[in-house]
Amino acid sequence: MLSVVFDTGSSDVWIPGRGCRECGAHATFDFSKSSTYEPLVSSSSSSSSRNGPTGDAASSSGVTALTFEVDYGSGKVTGYEARDVVTLGSLRLDALAFGEVDFEDRDIQSFMMDGIAGLAFRGLAMVTKPTLLETLQKQYGASSDDDHAMLDAFAVYLSNDPSKPSHLTFGAYDLGVVGPNATWHYTPVVRHGLGDLKYWTVRLDGLVVDWGSSSSSSDTAQTTLCASGCSAIVDTGTSGIAIPEDLYDELVALVTQRVAPKGSCKDVTCYYASLDDFPDLSFRLAPDNAFPLRPADYVVCSKWGECLVKFQKSGTGSTYWILGDVFMEAYYTLYDAANLRVGFACDGTCSGGSWHGRGGALDGAADLADSTWARVALVFSAASIVVIVGYVATLYARLVLCASKKRPPVSDSADEGGPHRRRLQGRRRRGGPPRWLWGSSSGSQQQQQQQHRASTTEPEGATGPGPFAGGAPHDHHPPGGASSFEPPATTTCDSYQHGGGGPSVGAPSTEELLPRTRLV
């Protein structure tokens, strides 16, 4: 089973075919498992034909599979034409022509649905002829042998309320989902040009931007666009309200002019805003209908004050307005093919979508708005954690380094007269006192440094080979004839001091530890 979006803005049915390598994560149709599958072929070769699953199926007959290409606002798809039995819920459609896609543009690959089932008129069909609606009416409509013929119409209900799930009904409708006194308000389908009908197009006699009593002296209470009339397509395949390019900037500026401070809006995204900052919109549809949209119907605001207006451009050069899902979330919609009209349900006075809450597309936008600030908070938190961990690691590394530089006590296990004792106790720094003087508990660090500086200069009149006045011998043993010496109590890092209660002792540098004279 494959999922499709029912699109009233197109007329073809297509699904990804077996072996499609550019169809994203979409499920695919394996023609070899269908006993009723039939490729649509041509008896002569075509320069536009290409090899593929359907071409392979037809190659044994020496004919070429028919190819197709359909363009959408989100990109294009290409593939082969075929015919098979298609089931929609409990409805079985025999020999419905459809497209078996072998390529999808990148944006279409990211769609949640696997394919598209077009519900517009024959004038848009490139593959599915007769159209899905025509096939439904032929097999289940008034001209069929069924005693319970279905209406040549279908109804679309969009909601985000789990107790009232969105649904599409062929051949019937249920006004009870709107309210006990709900009725249809119809607007006729209009034809443009000659030939077959294409879109579900209606006449828009004006769009009123209404600030009501909240308008300030600098605002116009009401502004009307398309006062002389425009064309609007009622399209389930468009998520927002699509506006012709020449009117888009004007309308966006009108609906965002109350957002303060000025410059808080970037296109359709506004910051530091709320629903109270946006006006009501009223769509005047022929012959005399007015369908309001409240701010909650076409704007979604996050708890952080970021608001998204559900407007988009119709497309390059297009003069059509498009009433997409945002409009149908506010009004239960009937597509009446038998009478060529579109109906919108209201329970009493039409007042927008407050009767069933916001639609799913708006909730999805709210999630996106919330996630913008959530990502900022997440990045800030992660950066803070990295800084803290780095600081702790640096402190730990310094402690480990200082600990590694501590000199452990060294004892002399040899006899007092042995050479090892002489080597250990007799070694001096060049021009400085023997090592056992470093551990002296008297005097400050500054005094010892002064002593060291004094010891490196030979006094006037000194004689003898040693650096001390009077030729002091090289072997200068610790007092008391000790056979070992104690290292300083401090670490080798200047920032740490001995904590044993005695005076702190300065630590020698690595350079000072190196012997600079040879033993005699």
C-alpha positions in Angstrom: 0.0 0.0 0.0 1.3 3.5 -0.9 0.3 6.8 0.5 -0.8 9.7 -1.8 -1.8 13.4 -1.3 -5.2 14.1 -2.9 -4.4 17.2 -4.9 -7.2 19.4 -6.3 -4.6 21.4 -8.1 -3.6 18.6 -10.6 -5.3 15.8 -12.4 -2.7 13.0 -12.8 -2.1 9.9 -10.5 1.4 8.8 -10.1 3.5 6.6 -7.7 7.2 5.7 -7.5 8.0 2.6 -9.7 10.2 -0.3 -8.8 13.9 0.4 -9.0 13.5 4.2 -8.8 16.9 5.4 -7.4 15.9 9.0 -7.1 12.7 8.8 -5.1 14.0 9.4 -1.6 12.6 7.1 1.0 9.3 6.6 -0.7 7.7 3.2 -1.0 7.6 1.9 -4.6 5.2 -0.1 -6.8 6.4 -3.5 -8.1 4.6 -4.1 -11.3 5.8 -7.7 -11.5 3.5 -8.6 -8.5 0.3 -7.4 -10.2 -1.6 -9.7 -12.4 -3.7 -6.8 -13.8 -0.8 -4.5 -14.6 -0.7 -3.2 -18.2 2.0 -0.9 -19.6 0.9 1.8 -22.0 3.1 1.5 -25.1 3.6 2.8 -28.5 4.1 0.6 -31.6 6.9 3.0 -32.9 10.0 4.2 -31.1 10.1 7.7 -29.7 13.1 9.9 -29.1 11.7 10.7 -25.6 11.5 7.0 -24.7 14.0 5.5 -22.2 14.8 2.2 -20.6 13.3 1.4 -17.3 11.0 -1.1 -15.4 8.1 -0.4 -17.7 10.3 -0.4 -20.8 11.6 -3.8 -19.8 8.1 -5.1 -19.4 7.2 -3.9 -22.9 10.5 -4.9 -24.6 9.4 -8.5 -25.1 6.6 -7.3 -27.4 8.9 -5.2 -29.5 7.2 -1.9 -28.5 8.3 1.2 -26.6 6.8 2.3 -23.3 5.1 5.7 -23.2 6.9 8.3 -21.0 5.6 11.4 -19.2 6.8 14.4 -17.3 4.7 16.5 -14.9 5.9 19.8 -13.4 4.7 21.1 -10.0 5.6 24.1 -7.9 7.9 21.9 -5.9 9.6 20.3 -9.0 9.0 17.7 -11.6 8.6 13.9 -11.9 9.3 11.7 -14.9 8.4 8.1 -15.6 6.3 5.6 -17.7 2.6 5.3 -18.3 0.7 2.3 -17.2 -2.8 1.0 -16.3 -3.9 -1.1 -13.3 -6.6 -1.6 -10.7 -6.4 1.1 -8.1 -8.1 0.9 -4.7 -9.1 3.9 -2.7 -10.4 2.7 0.7 -13.4 0.6 -0.2 -13.6 1.9 -3.8 -12.1 -0.2 -6.6 -11.2 1.6 -9.8 -10.6 -0.7 -12.8 -8.0 0.1 -15.4 -7.0 3.5 -14.1 -4.2 5.1 -16.1 -1.3 6.3 -13.9 2.3 7.3 -13.9 5.1 4.9 -12.8 7.8 7.4 -11.7 11.5 6.7 -12.1 12.7 10.2 -11.1 11.7 12.8 -8.6 13.2 16.3 -8.0 14.9 16.7 -4.7 12.1 18.7 -3.0 9.5 16.0 -4.0 11.8 13.3 -2.6 11.4 14.9 0.8 7.6 14.7 0.8 6.0 12.5 3.4 3.6 11.0 0.8 4.7 8.5 -1.8 2.7 9.9 -4.7 -0.1 12.2 -5.8 -3.7 11.5 -6.8 -5.0 14.5 -8.8 -8.6 15.6 -8.3 -8.8 18.5 -10.8 -10.4 18.4 -14.3 -9.4 16.7 -17.5 -7.8 19.8 -18.9 -4.8 19.3 -16.6 -4.4 15.6 -17.2 -1.3 14.3 -19.0 -1.4 10.6 -18.0 -4.7 9.9 -16.1 -7.3 10.0 -18.9 -10.1 9.6 -18.0 -9.4 11.3 -14.7 -9.8 9.7 -11.3 -13.1 11.7 -10.8 -14.4 10.6 -14.2 -13.6 7.0 -13.5 -15.3 7.2 -10.1 -18.4 8.6 -11.6 -18.5 6.1 -14.4 -18.2 3.1 -12.0 -20.2 4.4 -9.0 -22.2 7.5 -10.2 -25.7 7.9 -11.5 -24.8 6.4 -14.9 -23.7 3.1 -13.2 -25.8 0.1 -12.4 -25.4 0.7 -8.7 -28.8 1.3 -6.9 -26.9 3.5 -4.4 -25.3 5.9 -6.8 -22.8 8.3 -5.3 -22.8 12.0 -5.8 -20.4 13.4 -8.3 -18.7 15.4 -5.5 -16.3 15.0 -2.6 -15.8 16.8 0.7 -12.6 17.7 2.4 -12.3 18.2 6.2 -9.0 19.3 7.7 -8.5 19.4 11.5 -5.8 18.8 14.1 -8.3 17.6 16.8 -7.7 13.8 17.4 -11.4 13.4 18.2 -12.2 14.8 14.8 -9.6 13.5 12.4 -9.1 15.0 8.9 -10.9 13.0 6.2 -11.8 13.0 2.5 -15.3 11.6 1.5 -16.1 10.7 -2.1 -19.8 10.9 -3.1 -21.1 12.3 0.2 -20.6 14.9 3.0 -21.4 15.4 6.6 -22.3 18.9 7.8 -22.6 17.5 11.3 -18.9 17.9 11.8 -19.4 21.7 11.6 -22.5 22.2 13.7 -26.2 21.4 14.0 -27.2 24.4 11.8 -24.4 24.2 9.3 -25.2 25.0 5.7 -23.2 25.3 2.4 -22.3 28.6 0.9 -21.6 28.0 -2.7 -19.4 29.9 -5.2 -19.4 28.8 -8.9 -16.5 27.4 -10.8 -15.4 29.7 -13.6 -13.9 28.7 -16.9 -10.9 30.4 -18.5 -10.4 30.0 -22.2 -11.7 27.3 -24.4 -11.4 23.5 -24.0 -11.8 21.4 -21.0 -11.9 22.7 -17.5 -8.6 22.7 -15.6 -8.6 24.0 -12.0 -11.3 24.4 -9.4 -11.2 28.2 -10.1 -13.6 30.7 -8.4 -14.0 34.4 -8.6 -12.5 36.6 -5.8 -14.3 39.9 -5.7 -12.1 41.4 -3.1 -9.8 40.7 -0.1 -10.5 43.0 2.8 -7.8 43.7 5.4 -9.9 44.7 8.4 -8.3 46.2 11.6 -11.8 46.9 13.0 -12.0 49.2 16.0 -8.4 48.5 17.0 -7.0 50.6 14.1 -4.9 53.6 15.0 -4.8 57.0 13.4 -1.9 55.9 11.2 -3.7 52.8 10.0 -6.6 52.5 7.6 -9.5 50.6 9.1 -10.1 48.6 5.9 -8.1 48.1 2.8 -9.4 46.1 -0.2 -7.3 44.3 -2.7 -8.6 42.8 -6.0 -11.6 45.2 -5.8 -12.1 44.7 -9.6 -12.0 41.0 -9.3 -9.4 38.2 -9.4 -9.3 34.5 -9.9 -8.6 32.1 -7.1 -8.0 28.3 -7.1 -9.2 26.2 -4.3 -6.3 23.8 -3.9 -5.6 21.1 -1.3 -2.1 20.8 -2.6 -1.1 24.3 -1.4 -0.4 24.7 2.3 -1.0 28.4 2.8 -2.6 31.3 1.0 -0.8 31.9 -2.3 -0.7 35.5 -3.6 0.3 36.9 -7.0 3.7 38.4 -7.1 2.5 41.9 -7.9 0.3 41.9 -4.7 2.4 39.8 -2.4 4.6 42.6 -0.8 1.7 44.9 -0.5 -0.4 42.4 1.4 2.4 41.3 3.7 3.1 45.0 4.5 -0.6 45.5 5.3 -1.0 42.6 7.7 2.4 43.2 9.5 2.2 47.0 9.9 1.1 46.9 13.5 4.0 44.7 14.7 6.3 46.8 16.9 9.1 47.8 16.8 9.3 48.6 13.2 11.5 46.2 11.3 10.6 43.3 13.5 9.2 41.4 10.5 11.3 39.7 7.9 9.0 38.8 5.0 6.3 36.6 6.7 8.2 36.0 10.0 7.7 38.5 12.8 9.5 38.8 16.2 8.2 40.2 19.5 4.6 39.8 18.2 1.3 38.2 19.1 -2.0 37.4 17.4 -3.3 40.8 18.5 -0.9 42.5 16.2 -2.6 41.1 13.0 -5.9 42.0 11.3 -8.9 40.0 10.2 -9.1 39.1 6.5 -12.3 38.7 4.6 -12.4 36.9 1.3 -15.3 38.1 -0.9 -16.3 35.2 -3.2 -18.9 35.4 -5.9 -21.8 35.9 -5.9 -22.1 37.5 -2.5 -20.2 35.4 0.0 -17.8 36.8 2.7 -15.5 34.3 4.4 -13.5 35.8 7.3 -10.1 34.5 8.4 -9.2 35.5 12.0 -5.5 36.0 12.9 -5.5 32.5 14.5 -6.5 31.0 11.2 -3.6 32.4 9.1 -0.9 33.3 11.7 0.8 31.1 14.2 2.8 32.5 17.1 5.2 30.6 19.4 5.5 31.2 23.1 8.7 33.1 22.3 6.9 35.8 20.4 7.9 34.6 16.9 5.0 34.6 14.5 4.7 33.1 11.0 2.1 34.4 8.5 0.9 31.6 6.3 1.4 33.5 3.0 3.4 32.4 -0.1 3.8 33.5 -3.6 1.7 31.9 -6.4 4.6 31.5 -8.7 6.5 33.5 -11.3 4.1 35.4 -13.5 1.0 33.8 -12.1 -2.1 36.0 -11.6 -4.0 33.4 -9.6 -4.7 33.5 -5.9 -4.7 30.1 -4.2 -6.9 29.3 -1.3 -4.9 26.4 0.2 -5.1 24.3 3.3 -5.2 27.4 5.6 -8.5 28.4 4.1 -9.9 24.8 4.2 -8.9 24.4 7.8 -11.2 27.2 8.6 -14.1 26.0 6.3 -15.3 22.5 5.6 -15.2 22.3 1.8 -17.3 20.6 -0.8 -16.1 20.1 -4.4 -19.3 19.6 -6.4 -18.3 18.4 -9.9 -21.9 17.7 -11.0 -22.9 21.4 -10.5 -19.5 22.9 -11.1 -19.3 24.8 -7.8 -17.4 24.8 -4.5 -19.2 25.0 -1.2 -17.9 26.2 2.2 -19.8 25.3 5.4 -20.7 27.7 8.1 -22.8 27.1 11.2 -24.8 30.3 11.1 -22.6 33.4 10.4 -19.3 32.5 8.8 -16.6 33.4 11.3 -13.4 31.5 10.4 -12.1 28.3 11.9 -12.8 28.9 15.6 -15.5 26.1 15.5 -12.8 23.4 15.4 -9.5 25.0 16.3 -6.4 25.5 14.3 -5.4 23.1 11.5 -2.5 20.7 11.4 -0.4 22.9 9.1 -0.5 25.8 11.6 0.5 23.5 14.4 3.5 22.3 12.3 4.5 25.9 11.8 4.2 26.5 15.6 6.6 23.6 16.1 9.0 25.3 13.7 8.7 28.6 15.4 9.4 27.1 18.8 12.3 25.1 17.5 14.1 28.2 16.3 14.5 29.5 19.8 14.9 26.0 21.2 17.9 25.6 18.9 19.4 28.9 20.1 19.0 27.8 23.7 20.5 24.4 23.0 23.5 25.9 21.3 24.1 28.3 24.2 23.7 25.4 26.7 26.2 23.2 24.8 28.7 26.0 24.5 28.4 26.7 28.3 29.0 23.0 29.0 32.1 22.9 26.8 33.6 26.0 28.5 33.0 24.6 32.0 34.4 21.2 31.0 37.4 22.8 29.4 38.0 25.0 32.5 37.8 21.9 34.8 40.1 19.9 32.6 42.7 22.7 32.6 42.7 22.9 36.4 43.0 19.1 36.6 45.9 19.1 34.1 47.7 21.8 36.1 47.3 19.8 39.3 48.6 16.6 37.7 51.6 18.5 36.2 52.5 20.0 39.5 52.2 16.7 41.3 54.5 15.1 38.8 57.2 17.7 39.5 57.3 17.0 43.2 60.6 15.4 44.1 60.2 12.4 46.4 62.6 11.8 49.4 65.8 10.1 48.4 67.7 8.0 51.0 71.3 6.9 50.9 71.5 3.1 51.5 75.4 3.0 51.2 77.9 3.4 54.0 78.8 6.8 55.3 82.2 6.6 53.7 80.9 5.1 50.4 81.2 6.9 47.2 77.4 7.0 46.7 77.0 9.1 49.8 79.8 11.5 48.6 78.2 11.8 45.2 74.7 12.5 46.6 75.7 14.8 49.4 78.5 16.6 47.8 76.8 17.7 44.6 76.1 21.5 44.5 74.6 23.9 42.1 77.1 26.1 40.3 78.0 28.9 42.6 75.1 28.0 45.0 74.6 26.3 48.3 74.2 22.5 48.5 70.7 21.0 48.0 70.0 20.4 51.6 69.9 24.2 52.1 66.8 24.3 49.9 64.8 22.6 52.6 65.7 25.0 55.3 62.7 26.0 57.4 64.1 29.4 58.2 63.9 32.5 56.0 61.4 33.5 53.4 61.5 32.7 49.7 62.9 36.1 49.0 65.7 35.7 51.5 66.7 32.4 49.9 66.7 34.0 46.4 69.0 36.7 47.7 71.3 34.1 49.3 71.4 32.3 45.9 72.3 35.5 44.1 75.0 36.3 46.7 76.5 32.8 46.4 77.0 33.0 42.7 79.4 36.0 43.0 82.8 35.3 44.5 83.6 37.8 47.3 86.5 40.2 47.0 89.8 38.6 48.1 88.5 35.1 48.0 91.1 32.4 47.3 91.1 28.8 46.5 89.4 26.6 43.9 85.9 26.7 45.5 83.3 29.4 44.9 83.2 30.2 48.7 85.5 32.7 50.4 88.5 31.1 51.8 88.3 28.1 49.4 85.5 26.2 51.1 85.8 22.5 50.2 83.5 21.0 47.6 82.2 18.4 50.1 79.9 20.3 52.3 77.9 17.8 54.4 74.6 18.6 56.1 74.9 19.5 59.8 74.8 16.6 62.2 76.4 14.2 59.8 73.0 13.1 58.3 73.3 10.5 55.6 70.3 11.8 53.6 68.6 15.0 52.8 64.9 16.1 52.6 63.6 17.9 49.5 61.6 21.1 49.9 58.1 20.7 51.2 56.6 22.8 48.4 55.6 21.7 45.0 57.4 22.9 41.9 54.6 25.2 40.9 54.9 28.8 42.2 51.2 29.2 42.6 51.1 26.5 45.3 52.6 26.7 48.8 53.4 24.3 51.6 50.4 23.6 53.7 52.2 22.1 56.7 52.1 25.1 59.0 55.7 26.2 58.5 57.0 29.0 56.4 56.6 28.6 52.7 59.7 27.9 50.7 60.2 29.0 47.1 60.7 26.2 44.6 63.8 26.1 42.4 63.4 26.2 38.6 64.4 23.3 36.4 67.4 25.3 35.2 68.6 25.7 38.8 68.4 21.9 39.4 71.0 21.2 36.7 74.6 20.7 38.1 77.0 23.3 36.8 80.3 22.1 38.4 82.1 18.9 38.2 82.7 17.0 41.5 86.3 17.0 42.7 
